[in-house]
């Protein structure tokens, strides 16, 4: 129990990117952070794009999202649709 509590105050998984001070309790959270915040470090083709043309998350605009849950939330809230 004490070890789990200690991880809250001193997370063992630190982001290796320079200029990033993020740290996480679990490796899966670090991996998700790297995929979504440091997209340059991800493999090509892993970005997800909004199907509505002209949207800032569309392929033409190039922003996209690294996470399907965020893209689904975007499409539902901004375009009133679903993927």
N, C-alpha and C positions, 0 to 999 in steps of 0.2 A: 504494500500500500504506500509506503513512504517513497519507494522508487517511482511509482506512478505520479505521485504528487510532486516530486522533485522535477520530473520532466516538464511540468507545467511552468515552472520558474526558470528552468535552464534546458530548453529544448535541444535535443542532441543532433537534429538534422538541420544543418545550416546551408543556406543557398550559396553555391560556389561562385555565382556571378559577381564580378566586381561591382562596386557601388550598390549592392543589394544586401541589406542587413536582415532579411527575413529568416526566421528559424521556426522549426516545426517539431511537434512531439512525435509524429509518425512519418515514415519514409513516403508513404502514399500521398501525404499532403505536400511534401516537398516536390514530388514528381508532378502533381497537379499544378503547383505553383510554377514550376519551370516550363511546363507546356503552355500555360496560359499567359504568363508574364514575360517570358523570355523566348518568344516565338522564333527568334533567329536561330535558336539552338535546337529546334525541333526538326524532324524530318520533313522534306517537302511533301505536300499533299495531305497534311494532317489538319489544315485549317478548314473550317466549315463556314459556308457563306449563306447569306440571306437570299431567298429565291426572288425577292422583289427588286427589280432593276431600279437603279437610282438611289437605293438605300446605302447608307455609309457602311453597312456590313455586307453589301453585295460584292460579287467577284470583281465587277468593274471598278469599284471604289477601293478594293483591295484590303479592307480592314479584316473582315471575317472574325471568327471566334474559334478558340481552341477547344471549347467545351460545348457539347450538344445541349446540356441543360440550359446554359446561358443563351444559346441561339434560339431554343424553343421558347424561352421566356420573352426574348426580344420580339420574335415573330408574333406571339400572342398579344403582347402589350402594345406594340407599335403598329401592327398591321391587322389586328383582329383575326388572325388566322392560326393555323397550326401546321406543323411539319408532317 
